[in-house]
Amino acid sequence: MCFQVRDVLDSMHKDAKGKEKNKNGEFLLRVDGGATVNNLLMQTQADILGSPVVRPAYIETTALGAAYAAGLAAGIWTEDDIFNSDEKIKDARIFHLAIAMELRKKKLKSWAKAIERTFGLADLSL
């Protein structure tokens, strides 16, 4: 899963042309949902991505998003209140790259080789 996420993000980065970085010039992957409770998965994602992975204190954000949308529509708060608050990141857990760059490169090269080996395996005539 971590390698697939990295591949998708690589494609998105090409389209974004650097606009996805924060004020410190780094990309932060913000995550939510049930799988994010797995610390090993989150650390592996940070290692494979080479960028910090930010898990909020409240990981089930679907309902929270609906509440934010309703609050925006009702004028209770602004987009800045929701998206630019340092308060949210204060309680978040941030996973940083924790493996050597050589090991990371080796893992990425192995992944690319595995993907390349699957080319042409599918019989599309079925």
KOLPA-746404 format. One record per residue (C-alpha): residue number from 1; residue in three letters; x, y, z. Coordinates in nm, 4 decimals. Layout:
! KOLPA-746404
ATOM     n   res         c1         c2         c3
ATOM   NUM   ALA          X          Y          Z
...
This chain:
! KOLPA-746404
ATOM     n   res         c1         c2         c3
ATOM     1   MET     0.0000     0.0000     0.0000
ATOM     2   CYS     0.2787     0.2442     0.0896
ATOM     3   PHE     0.4530     0.2030    -0.2461
ATOM     4   GLN     0.1251     0.2516    -0.4341
ATOM     5   VAL     0.0520     0.5695    -0.2396
ATOM     6   ARG     0.3994     0.6958    -0.3276
ATOM     7   ASP     0.3410     0.6262    -0.6982
ATOM     8   VAL     0.0129     0.8190    -0.6922
ATOM     9   LEU     0.1726     1.1090    -0.5053
ATOM    10   ASP     0.4634     1.1199    -0.7518
ATOM    11   SER     0.2111     1.1692    -1.0330
ATOM    12   MET     0.0291     1.4366    -0.8358
ATOM    13   HIS     0.3556     1.6191    -0.7613
ATOM    14   LYS     0.4318     1.6391    -1.1330
ATOM    15   ASP     0.0950     1.8042    -1.1941
ATOM    16   ALA     0.1173     2.0381    -0.8928
ATOM    17   LYS     0.4613     2.1772    -0.9903
ATOM    18   GLY     0.5703     2.2413    -0.6298
ATOM    19   LYS     0.2465     2.4010    -0.5086
ATOM    20   GLU     0.1872     2.1182    -0.2622
ATOM    21   LYS     0.4688     2.2159    -0.0250
ATOM    22   ASN     0.4188     2.3932     0.3052
ATOM    23   LYS     0.5858     2.7189     0.4108
ATOM    24   ASN     0.8991     2.5233     0.5092
ATOM    25   GLY     0.9267     2.3773     0.1600
ATOM    26   GLU     0.8315     2.0241     0.2579
ATOM    27   PHE     0.5437     1.8029     0.1542
ATOM    28   LEU     0.3256     1.6707     0.4369
ATOM    29   LEU     0.1034     1.3705     0.3761
ATOM    30   ARG    -0.2036     1.4164     0.5946
ATOM    31   VAL    -0.3808     1.0893     0.6648
ATOM    32   ASP    -0.7025     0.9730     0.8266
ATOM    33   GLY    -0.9183     0.6634     0.8548
ATOM    34   GLY    -0.8963     0.3253     1.0200
ATOM    35   ALA    -0.5625     0.2125     0.8727
ATOM    36   THR    -0.3858     0.5129     1.0231
ATOM    37   VAL    -0.4038     0.3682     1.3746
ATOM    38   ASN    -0.1266     0.1298     1.2647
ATOM    39   ASN     0.1971     0.3015     1.3683
ATOM    40   LEU     0.4104     0.0611     1.1650
ATOM    41   LEU     0.2117     0.1392     0.8513
ATOM    42   MET     0.2435     0.5142     0.9092
ATOM    43   GLN     0.6182     0.4889     0.9753
ATOM    44   THR     0.6654     0.2730     0.6662
ATOM    45   GLN     0.4730     0.5297     0.4607
ATOM    46   ALA     0.6995     0.8084     0.5849
ATOM    47   ASP     1.0066     0.5976     0.5051
ATOM    48   ILE     0.8894     0.5094     0.1548
ATOM    49   LEU     0.7602     0.8579     0.0797
ATOM    50   GLY     1.0621     1.0355     0.2253
ATOM    51   SER     0.8288     1.2999     0.3662
ATOM    52   PRO     0.6514     1.3447     0.6984
ATOM    53   VAL     0.3170     1.1714     0.7501
ATOM    54   VAL     0.0766     1.3627     0.9741
ATOM    55   ARG    -0.1934     1.1706     1.1598
ATOM    56   PRO    -0.4461     1.3881     1.3448
ATOM    57   ALA    -0.5562     1.3092     1.6987
ATOM    58   TYR    -0.9068     1.2521     1.5595
ATOM    59   ILE    -0.8658     1.0064     1.2721
ATOM    60   GLU    -1.2257     0.9638     1.1549
ATOM    61   THR    -1.2649     1.2917     0.9723
ATOM    62   THR    -1.5621     1.2196     0.7454
ATOM    63   ALA    -1.8158     1.3382     1.0028
ATOM    64   LEU    -1.5854     1.6210     1.1038
ATOM    65   GLY    -1.5651     1.7331     0.7405
ATOM    66   ALA    -1.9427     1.7370     0.7145
ATOM    67   ALA    -1.9617     1.9490     1.0295
ATOM    68   TYR    -1.6986     2.1889     0.8916
ATOM    69   ALA    -1.8924     2.2219     0.5649
ATOM    70   ALA    -2.2131     2.2975     0.7520
ATOM    71   GLY    -2.0341     2.5496     0.9724
ATOM    72   LEU    -1.8835     2.7215     0.6684
ATOM    73   ALA    -2.2239     2.7396     0.4993
ATOM    74   ALA    -2.3812     2.8822     0.8152
ATOM    75   GLY    -2.1025     3.1383     0.8577
ATOM    76   ILE    -1.9915     2.9981     1.1938
ATOM    77   TRP    -1.6285     2.9941     1.0820
ATOM    78   THR    -1.4106     3.0713     0.7822
ATOM    79   GLU    -1.1849     2.8529     0.5699
ATOM    80   ASP    -0.8860     3.0060     0.7504
ATOM    81   ASP    -1.0312     2.8908     1.0836
ATOM    82   ILE    -1.0446     2.5347     0.9521
ATOM    83   PHE    -0.7435     2.4943     0.7273
ATOM    84   ASN    -0.4803     2.7287     0.8670
ATOM    85   SER    -0.5023     2.6445     1.2332
ATOM    86   ASP    -0.1795     2.5396     1.4046
ATOM    87   GLU    -0.4025     2.4013     1.6805
ATOM    88   LYS    -0.4892     2.0914     1.4764
ATOM    89   ILE    -0.1301     1.9902     1.4176
ATOM    90   LYS    -0.0429     2.0376     1.7851
ATOM    91   ASP    -0.2211     1.7141     1.8823
ATOM    92   ALA    -0.1234     1.5279     1.5655
ATOM    93   ARG     0.1416     1.2582     1.5491
ATOM    94   ILE     0.4028     1.3172     1.2847
ATOM    95   PHE     0.6029     1.0274     1.1429
ATOM    96   HIS     0.9391     1.1269     0.9917
ATOM    97   LEU     1.1779     0.9405     0.7661
ATOM    98   ALA     1.3629     0.6951     0.9917
ATOM    99   ILE     1.5641     0.4765     0.7534
ATOM   100   ALA     1.8912     0.5451     0.5745
ATOM   101   MET     1.8617     0.6960     0.2270
ATOM   102   GLU     2.0497     0.4036     0.0703
ATOM   103   LEU     1.7996     0.1543     0.2138
ATOM   104   ARG     1.5106     0.3719     0.0970
ATOM   105   LYS     1.6542     0.3871    -0.2553
ATOM   106   LYS     1.7059     0.0101    -0.2560
ATOM   107   LYS     1.3433    -0.0501    -0.1537
ATOM   108   LEU     1.2118     0.1886    -0.4203
ATOM   109   LYS     1.4286     0.0267    -0.6878
ATOM   110   SER     1.3029    -0.3183    -0.5835
ATOM   111   TRP     0.9419    -0.1956    -0.6043
ATOM   112   ALA     0.9979    -0.0525    -0.9527
ATOM   113   LYS     1.1549    -0.3798    -1.0647
ATOM   114   ALA     0.8589    -0.5791    -0.9267
ATOM   115   ILE     0.6105    -0.3562    -1.1101
ATOM   116   GLU     0.8094    -0.3811    -1.4330
ATOM   117   ARG     0.8010    -0.7607    -1.4134
ATOM   118   THR     0.4206    -0.7570    -1.4147
ATOM   119   PHE     0.4003    -0.5817    -1.7515
ATOM   120   GLY     0.2520    -0.8038    -2.0160
ATOM   121   LEU     0.1261    -1.0688    -1.7747
ATOM   122   ALA    -0.2416    -0.9931    -1.8194
ATOM   123   ASP    -0.4237    -1.1604    -2.1044
ATOM   124   LEU    -0.6425    -0.8752    -2.2228
ATOM   125   SER    -0.8201    -1.0935    -2.4755
ATOM   126   LEU    -1.0330    -1.2575    -2.2036
